[in-house]
Amino acid sequence: MTVSITRKQRFAPSSLIKYTAAACLTLTLGGCNSSESDVQKVVIENLLAKDVREFGEFTEINDIGACQTVNTLGSNGLETGDLQAAAMKVDDVWKFMTMQKISHEECVTAMDELTKEILAKQKD
């Protein structure tokens, strides 16, 4: 008869802390990026060069609007520079609205006004 001895592996407390912190950070960031990744998918669907894009700042506004900075290629094949893609949530689905050559702050301000107006009309 053969007897096997299994040693219990113990992690050093510092390793446990590192792994726990990394797992918590991953879960936290993953939960926060749901809207951002959904908006990015909708933006990609509306790009001329779907495989050439670089996303920047993202802001969700009043749970129904969003602004996403994106740099892509235009119809001339050159980089567009930072554009602001605006999206709205309709029946829990993000819909692409427009892409403009404005600052992120201007997009957020405009979407804030629009979403507040929509929410006020929904209350009536």
C-alpha positions as CSV (number, residue, x, y, z in Angstrom):
1,M,0.0,0.0,0.0
2,T,1.3,3.5,-1.0
3,V,0.7,6.4,1.3
4,S,0.8,9.9,-0.1
5,I,1.4,12.9,2.0
6,T,-0.2,16.1,0.9
7,R,1.4,19.2,2.3
8,K,-0.8,22.1,2.9
9,Q,0.4,25.2,1.2
10,R,0.2,28.3,3.3
11,F,0.5,31.7,1.8
12,A,2.4,34.4,3.6
13,P,0.1,37.1,5.0
14,S,1.6,39.7,2.7
15,S,0.7,37.6,-0.3
16,L,-2.8,37.1,0.9
17,I,-3.3,40.8,1.3
18,K,-1.9,41.5,-2.2
19,Y,-4.2,38.8,-3.8
20,T,-7.2,40.0,-1.9
21,A,-6.6,43.6,-2.8
22,A,-6.2,42.7,-6.5
23,A,-9.4,40.7,-6.5
24,C,-11.4,43.4,-4.8
25,L,-10.0,46.1,-7.2
26,T,-10.9,43.9,-10.2
27,L,-14.5,43.3,-8.9
28,T,-14.9,47.0,-8.2
29,L,-13.7,48.2,-11.5
30,G,-15.6,45.6,-13.4
31,G,-18.9,46.6,-11.8
32,C,-18.3,50.3,-12.5
33,N,-17.5,49.8,-16.2
34,S,-20.7,48.2,-17.3
35,S,-22.3,51.4,-18.7
36,E,-19.0,52.5,-20.1
37,S,-18.4,49.3,-22.0
38,D,-22.0,49.2,-23.3
39,V,-21.7,52.8,-24.5
40,Q,-18.3,52.0,-26.2
41,K,-19.9,49.1,-28.1
42,V,-22.7,51.4,-29.4
43,V,-20.1,54.0,-30.4
44,I,-18.0,51.4,-32.2
45,E,-21.0,50.3,-34.2
46,N,-21.2,53.9,-35.5
47,L,-17.6,54.4,-36.5
48,L,-16.3,54.4,-40.1
49,A,-13.2,52.6,-39.0
50,K,-14.5,50.2,-36.3
51,D,-11.2,48.6,-35.6
52,V,-9.3,51.9,-35.2
53,R,-10.3,53.8,-32.1
54,E,-9.0,55.1,-28.8
55,F,-11.4,55.9,-26.0
56,G,-10.8,58.6,-23.5
57,E,-12.9,60.2,-20.8
58,F,-16.4,58.7,-20.0
59,T,-19.2,60.4,-18.0
60,E,-22.6,58.9,-17.3
61,I,-25.2,61.6,-16.8
62,N,-28.4,61.1,-14.6
63,D,-28.3,57.3,-15.4
64,I,-29.8,57.9,-18.9
65,G,-27.2,59.9,-20.8
66,A,-23.5,59.5,-21.5
67,C,-20.5,61.2,-23.1
68,Q,-17.6,59.2,-24.4
69,T,-14.4,60.7,-25.8
70,V,-13.1,58.9,-28.9
71,N,-10.4,59.3,-31.4
72,T,-10.8,57.4,-34.6
73,L,-10.2,57.7,-38.4
74,G,-12.4,60.0,-40.5
75,S,-13.5,59.4,-44.1
76,N,-10.2,60.9,-45.3
77,G,-8.2,58.2,-43.5
78,L,-6.8,60.7,-41.0
79,E,-7.2,60.8,-37.2
80,T,-10.2,62.8,-36.1
81,G,-8.7,64.0,-32.9
82,D,-10.9,63.9,-29.8
83,L,-14.6,63.7,-30.6
84,Q,-17.5,63.4,-28.1
85,A,-20.0,60.6,-28.7
86,A,-23.3,61.1,-27.0
87,A,-25.6,58.2,-26.1
88,M,-28.9,57.8,-24.3
89,K,-30.4,54.9,-22.5
90,V,-33.8,53.9,-23.9
91,D,-35.6,51.0,-22.2
92,D,-32.3,50.0,-20.5
93,V,-30.4,49.9,-23.8
94,W,-27.8,52.4,-24.8
95,K,-28.5,54.2,-28.1
96,F,-26.0,56.2,-30.1
97,M,-27.1,59.9,-30.6
98,T,-24.3,61.9,-32.2
99,M,-20.6,62.5,-32.4
100,Q,-19.3,66.1,-32.3
101,K,-16.0,68.0,-32.2
102,I,-16.6,69.6,-28.9
103,S,-15.0,69.4,-25.4
104,H,-16.0,66.6,-23.0
105,E,-17.3,69.3,-20.6
106,E,-19.5,70.8,-23.3
107,C,-20.9,67.3,-24.0
108,V,-21.6,66.7,-20.3
109,T,-23.3,70.1,-19.9
110,A,-25.5,69.5,-22.9
111,M,-26.4,66.0,-21.9
112,D,-27.1,67.1,-18.3
113,E,-29.7,69.7,-19.6
114,L,-31.2,67.2,-22.0
115,T,-31.5,64.4,-19.4
116,K,-33.0,66.7,-16.8
117,E,-35.6,67.8,-19.3
118,I,-36.5,64.2,-20.2
119,L,-36.7,63.2,-16.5
120,A,-38.9,66.2,-15.7
121,K,-41.3,65.2,-18.5
122,Q,-41.4,61.6,-17.3
123,K,-42.6,62.8,-13.9
124,D,-45.5,64.8,-15.3
